[in-house]
Amino acid sequence: MPDGPQGPGWREVLAIGVALVAVVFALELASAVLPPVHDAFVNFPTTIVILVAGTVGVLALATLRRPR
């Protein structure tokens, strides 16, 4: 076992994944229930954009983070 703090582990990865999926589901549910939200995103690949943006954001944060 290495001494000292470790980098992000499975907990962090799962938490980020759950958060991104929750955002996508919430937006999809809102677009199914609220007509203005549906009209705003009817021709827009919302799920793909949120997942890609979230992934890029997480990778950018991990890259820019100072080493421990």
Summary of the structure (lengths in Angstrom):
residues: 68
radius of gyration: 16.5
end to end distance: 16.9
largest distance: 54.5
contacts: 130
relative contact order: 0.13
helix: 74%
strand: 0%
